Amino acid sequence: MGIKLCDSDFYFMRVVWDAEPVRSGELVKLCGERLGWKKSTTYTQIKKLQEKGFLKNEDAVVTALVSREEVQKEESDYFVERTFGGSLPGFLAAFMRGKTLSKQEVEQLKRMIEEHQEG
């Protein structure tokens, strides 16, 4: 689908994902609290993302048309491709530099790798 969100779109979508389905008036309140936005900014954002096909606003109820997981996958694929030439081991090596993992985290990562291993 090519889901690409700028930072403000992503932060707004996080509010929607956390609250959906959410009445637009409540979304204005949440965006004011969480993002410091004015009412007009929130309504402009609703319209913009509705036009892009990322959410729907029906009877003043806002619902996401793309999932958080879809956006996270697209964003992480883009980041690994752009920054590490698509090399997941290169990304992990840079990410792990100077960090240690608990035994539980290591086991969780091993399970994830095994689930996605070819053959």
Residue, then its C-alpha position, 0 to 999 in steps of 0.5 A: m500500500g505504501i503507507k508513509l506518515c510524517d511525524s505529526d500524522f503518526y502521532f495523530m494516528r497513535v491517538v486514534w489507534d488508542a481510542e478508536p472508535v472515537r467521536s470527533g469531539e472526544l478526539v479533539k479533547l485527546c489531541g489537545e491533551r496529548l499533542g497540545w493541538k487546537k480544535s481546528t488542527t485536529y479537524t484539519q488532520i482528520k480531513k487530511l488523513q481521511e482524504k489519504g485513505f488512512l481513516k474514516n469519519e462517519d457520523a462524527v466517529v473516527t476509525a483507522l483504516v490502516s492498523r498500527e502494525e501495518v504502519q510499524k512494518e512499513e516504517s521499520d522496513y523503510f528505516v532498515e533499507r535506507t539506513f542499513g541497505g536492507s541488512l537486518p543483521g547490520f541494523l541489529a548490530a548497531f542497535m545492540r551496541g552497548k546493550t545487554l539482554s536478559k535471558q528472557e529477551v534472548e529466548q524471545l528473540k530466538r523464538m522470533i527468528e525460528e518462526h521466520q526462518e526459511g525452510 
